[in-house]
Amino acid sequence: MICGSLLSLIAILGIVASLLMRERNDALLSATRAASNIVRLIEADVVRSAELYDASINGMINAWQHERLRQLPDDLRHQVLFDRAAAAPYKGDLLLLDQNGNVLADSLPGARREENFADRPFFQHHRDSNLPGLHISQPFKARWGFKDWCISFSRRLSGPNGEFLGVAGAAMRLAYFKPLFRSQSLGPDSSLSLMNTQGVLLVREPVEADEDQTGTVMAGNANYQHILELPEGSFVGMSVEHRHRHLYTFSRVRGLPLVVVISQPESAVYAAWQRNALLVGSATGVLCLGILWLTVLLRRELRRRQRAENILAGLAATDALTGLPNRRQLDLTLASEWSRAQRCGDPLSLLMIDVDHFRRFNERHGHLGGDKALRQVAQCIAGNARRAGDFAARYGGEEFLLILPNTERQGALAMAETIRQAIMTLPAVEHDQQAITVSIGVTTASVSKHDDLSAFIESADKALYNAKHHGRNRVEFIDYAQTPTARAV
């Protein structure tokens, strides 16, 4: 009955959970797909703008390479060099610089400016590198004119032998992107960003708390580190700004060191799904309430029975007086260790321990005193058998057995002597002047398939007999494989 109830409950919850998770995944997929479309739209606009600027720069470079153009009057040369600049959106000035950073030509009408640009990073980049491609600078504030945040597009001017002749560049106002970014409906706490592959923010809309974050280095943010590692993708991460989980959708701009990123709060992505999940979950909860209540009651009763059975099993395997495993558990463990030693070829040692003159002890102190003494001896044996495989058990009466897997003769004798001496130091019972002592028989075998377990136990028993015969309170050893002759330690 309990299994049927649990299976019914699990089946119902599993089906509902599966449907809800599928709808949740669909909501995430839909939000990711919509964000990816916006990212591609922004990417296409960025590429188109970069191509316009690059065309203006290439046109300026190609024209400047003609000697006749450099000899034209200033106004005519200005018109030839910068005729393509008018097509660039939110354009800044176009400049042609010599190898020292001085202005050879610029798009501003009138007299040529005398400013030097050798300290600008974009100029230093081309001066120190012979790469011919289009370079996009870090964002900067213009020194003249509109003084907005800008980025520069630039190319290197090289001589026939690759020598540095100067730089051709054009500035673009980043404000160009703001109307396009603002036209995208993303919802509260969402943002649309353009950054470069070095993790520097170029544009973000909306602006956080009326604070322009252009130029902020985002590379230290774990989310942006993940974004910069891949060409495109989406993931959910914790937003540092909002302290909530956000869906990040991003793509690297084709052929440019730029990345477009959309950040949306996870709560907005799953808003519709959460309402539906709440309705379905409530209905399912009411439906399963009766089954759950019955299942809990049945499980509670089953656990009570299981605990009772575990207690009984423990009692069945434990000696009630000493707390050590009893004879039945001893037989099972010894048989298991014997079989393992036969398979692995490891040595196996056995200690048979007997309390000396225990009958006289009982006559002096009664059965209660004898029981106390047996408990002390058992605790002492168990306390010294500390390895994981060591197994101490009550064999019967005042006798105990200690199984020592993977133990050679010397190790077994050392353990036996340690136990014998430890028992001698046990506190006296009711001011008895005679200390409790034990005799210990030790045997060790390198077990083969043809060896017999009963003969192994008998070998330990003979060693114990020799210990008692030779005066008690001592350890005797018999090598199971070689000889039954006892030898005093």
N, C-alpha and C positions, 0 to 999 in steps of 0.2 A: 504493500500500500504506500509506504513512504517513498519507495523508488518511483512508483507511478506518479505520485504527487510532484516529486522533484523534477521528473522528466517532463511532465506537463508544464510546470512553471518555467523550466529552462527553455522549453520549446517556444512558449509564448513570448518570453522575454527576448529570446534569440531572434525570432522572426521580426518583432517590433524594432529591436535594436539594429538589425541588419537593414531594415527599410529606412530607419532614421539616419543611419550612417551613410547610406547611399544618397539620401537627399542632402545630407551635410556636405558630402564630397561634391555633389552636383552644384551646390551653392558656391563652394570654393572654386570649382572649375569655371563656373560662369563669371565670377568676379575676376578671376585671373585672366580669362579670355577678354573681358571688357577692358581691363587695365592694359593688356598686351596690345590691343588695338590702339589705345591712346599713345602708348609708348612708340609704336611704329609710326603713328602720325607725327609725333614730335621728332622722331629720328629722321624722317623724310624731310622735314622742314629744316633741321639742322644741316643735313647733308646738302640740301639745295642752297642754303645760305653760304656754306663753306665753299661750294663750287663757284658761286658768283664771286666771292672774294678772291679765290684762287685764280679765276679767269682774269680778274683785274690785275692781280700781281703778275701773272705770266705775261699779260699784254704789256704791262709797264716794262718788264725785264726784256722782252723781245724788241720792243721799240728802242730802248736805251742802248741796245747793242749796235745800233746803226750809227756810224760816225756822223752822217749827214744830219740826223735828228739832233744830235748834241750841238750842232752849229746853227740850228734854227733860232729865230727870235724867241724870247721867253714866253710870250703869250701863245704863239703857235705851238711851241714845244709842250707847253702845259696842256693844250687841248689834245694833242696827239697821245701824250702819256696817260692822261687821266680821263679819256673819253668813256671808259667802261665803269668808272667809279660811281657814276650816278645811278647805276642799276642796283647797287648794293644796299640792302635795307639797314637803316640805323647806322649808316657808315660813319666812321671817324676819318681821320686823315690818312692818305696814302703817302708813304715816304720811300725815297730811294736814298740810301746811305752809302758812304764810301767805307773803305776798310778801317778808317779811324772813327767812325760813328758820326761824321759830319754829314749834313743834309746836302745831297746833290740835287734833289727835286722833291717837291711835296705838292699835295693836291690843293692846298690853300691858295687862293688867288693873291696876286701881289708879289712883293719881293720875297725872295727865298729866306727862310728863317735861319738864324745863326746858331740854333741849339745843337748840342752834342748828345748823342744817344748811346755812347759807348758803355754807360753804366747800366743800360737796360738789360735784363736777363735774356730777352729774345735775341739781342745783338750778340751777347756773349756766347749764347748757344751756337749760333752759326759760325762765329769766329773760331770757336774751339772744336767744332765738329764739321767734317766735310760731307755730312749726309745731305742729299739734294732734295729731300721731300718737304712737304708743307709742314711747318711748325706752328703749333698753337700754344700761346704763352699762358702763364698763370694770370688770374685776374688782377687788374691794377686800376688805380684811379688816374684818369687823364690829368696831365699837368696844365693843359690849356684848353680853351674852348668850353665844352659842356661839362667837363670834369665828372662824368659819370663813371661807374664801373665798366671796364672794357676788357676785352681780350684782343690779342693781336694775332693775325695770320701773317706768316713771313716765309720767305725763301732765301736761300744763299745765292749770292752772285759769285761765280767761280770763273777763273781764267782758263786758258787752254790747257794748262798743266795742273789744274785743280787748285791753284792758289786763291786765297780769299781776296775778293775785290769789293765786298760790301754786302748789304742786305736790302731786299725789297719787302716792304711790309704794309699792312693795312689794319687799322683799329676798328673793332666792331663794338658798339654799345650793347651791353647785355640786357638793357631795357627792352630791346627788340623782342625778347622771348616772353616778356611779362603778359602782354595782351593775349598771346596764344595760350599760355599756361592758365590764365584766369578764365578763359572761355571753356575750359574743361570742367564739367560738373562732377566733382569727386565726393562731396559730402563733408560733414564736420570732421575735424581732426585728421583729414587726409591732406597729403601734400604731393606736389609734382616737382622734381628736382632735376637739375642738370649739373653734373660734376665731371671732373677729368679723372683719368685713370690713376692719378697720384692721390686721389681722395680729397681734392680741394673743391669746395662747393662754389659753383658759378651762379646759379639761379635757383630760387625756391619760391614757390607760390602755394598757399598764401604765406606771407612773411610772419614768422612767429613773434607774437607780442610786439608788433610794430618795430621789430629789430631786424635790419637787413643782415643776413648771415653770409653774404658773398665773401669769399676768401677764407671761410672757416675750413680747417683741416678736419675731415671726417674719418680719416684712415684709422684712427684709434678706436672707433666705434666697431664693435664686433659685427654688427649687421653690415656695415659698409665694407669691412674686410672681406666678408663672404661675397658681397656684390662684386668687388674688384677681382676676385679669383676666377670668376666664370664669365663667359661672353654674354649669356642671357639666362633668364630663369625666373623663378619665384620661390619664396619661402616665407614662413611665419616666424617672427622673432620679437623679442621684447624691445619696445621703443624707449630709448633713453629719454627723449623729450617728454613723452606722455605717460610713461610708466605703465603702459598697457601693451598687449601683444598686437602687432600690426602685420598685415600682409604686404610684403615687398615684392614688386614686379619690376624687373629691370632688363635693360638691353644695352650692349655696347654699340655706339654709333658706327656704322660701316665705314671702315677706312680712316677713322679719326679716333684720337685718344680721349673720347668723351663717353659718358654713360648717362642714360635717362632712367630715372627711378621714380616709381609711384609707391607711396606708402598709404595704406588704408587700415583703419582700426578693425581688428578681427570682429568686434561686436557689430559693426556695420555690415560686414560681409555675411554674418550669420543671423542678422536681425529677423528676417522673414522665417528662416528655418527654426529659430528658437521659439517663435510663436507657435508654429505648427508642432514642434516637438513637445512643447508644454501641453498642448491640447491632447495629442496622441498619448503622451506619457501618463497624463492624469487618467484617461480612460483605461489604459492598460493597468494602472495601479489599482483602480477600483475592481477591475475584473480579476486581478491576481490576489487580492487581499485575502479572500477566504482560503485559497490554496496555500498562500504563504503562511497564514496563521496556523493552519493544520500541519504544514511541513515543519514549522518551528517547534511545535509541540512534539511531533514525532521524533525529530532530531534530538530534542532534549532528552526524551526518554531513551533513545538509542545510546546517547552518550553516557547516561547513567548506567546503563547495562554494560557498556564497554569498559567503563571505569571499574565496575564491580568484577568483570571478568579479568581485567588486568591485575587487580589486587589478588584475586584467587590464583592467577597464573604465577604471580610473584611468590605467593605463599607456598605454592606447590613446588617451586624450585628453590626455596630458601629454608635453611634450618632455623626453626623458631627460636632456639636457645641462643645460638651464637651469631645469627645474622649472616653467616656464610652460606654459599650455595650448598644444597643437600646432596645426598648420595646419588639421587637420580640425575641431577644436573651435572654432577661430577662424572658419572658414567658417560653421558652424552658428550661432554667436553673432551674427556680423555680419548674417547673413540675418534672424535673429530681431529684432535691434534695428532693422534697416531697415524691416521690416514694421510694427513697433510705431510707429516715427516716421511712417510713412505713415498709419496709423490715427489717431494722436493729433495730428499736426501739430507735434510737438516738434522742435527743432533737433537735429541729430546731427553730431558732429565726429569726425574720424579723424586720428590722428597716425601717420605712417610714419617709423620711426627706423632709421638705417643707421650702423654704426660706420665712422668714417673710416679709410682706408688700412689696412683689416684684413688685406689680403694681405701688406703689408710687415710688419705686426705679427707675423704668423705666421712670416715668414721670420726675424725677429729672435729670437723666443722659442719657436718650434716650436708644434706643434699643442696640446701640453698648456698652454702659456702662453696660446694663443689661446682654448682652452676656458675657462680660468680667467677671462679678460677678459670673455668672453660671459656667464658666470655672474654676474659683478659688475654688468655692464650690466643684465642681466635683473632682478636683485634691486633695483637702483636704480629702474628703471622701475616695477616692481610696488610698491615702497615708497612712491612718490609718487602712485600711482593708488589713493587711499584711499576714494573714495566707493563706495557699495554697487553702483552700476551700472557703474563703470569696469571695463574688461576689457583686460588686457594679454596678448599672446601672441607667440610666435615665428613670424615670417612665412616665414622660410627663410634659411639661411646666417647672415649677420650683420645681418639685418633683423628689426625688431620692429614690431608694430602695437598701437596703444592706441586703443580705442573709448571715446568720451566721450558717453554719452547725455544729452539735454537740456542741451547745452552750446553757448553762442553762440561767436562768433569770438574775443572778448576772453578768455573763459575758456579756450578751447583754446590760444591763443597763450601765455597765462600759464603753463599747465601745461607746454607744450613748452619754454618758456624755463627753467622750474624744473628739468625733467629734464636739459636740456642742461648747465646749470651744475652740477647735482649730479654728473653723470658726470665732468665735468672735475676734480672734487675727489676722485675715487676714488684710492686709494693706487697708487703706481707698481708695475709688475710687474718683479721682479728688478732693481731700481735703474734702471729705464728712465727717462731724463730726459724723454721725450715722454709727455705725459698722454694718456689715452684721450679721444677726442672723438667726437661724433656729429653728423650732419646730420639735420634733422627737417623733413618736409613736412607741412603742416597744411591741411586742407580742412573746410569747414562747409557743411551743406546743410539747408534747410527742405524736407523731403521731401514730394513730392506723389505721387499715384498713377501718374503717367506717368514718373517718374524711374527711372533704371536704376542698380542697385547697382554693376555693373562700371565704369560711367562715374564713379561716386563714388570707387571705389578708384583708378581711373586719374588722377583729379584730385589725390589725395594723392600718387600716384607722381610726377606732374609737378612738384608742389611740392617733393618731395624732390630731384628732378633739378635744379631751379633752385638749391636750397641747395648741392648739390655743385658745380654749375657756377659759382656765385658765391663759391667759396673754402672751402666746408665749415665745419664747426663753427658752424652758424648755423640759424636757423629761417626758413622761407619759407611763405607762405600763398597759397592759390588758392581764391577763392570759387566753389564748385561751380555755383551758380545763375546767377552774373553773368558771370564772365569767366575764362578760363584763364590770364590774365596773372599772373605771380608778382610778389610785392612783398616786398622785404626788410623784416625787422623790426629 
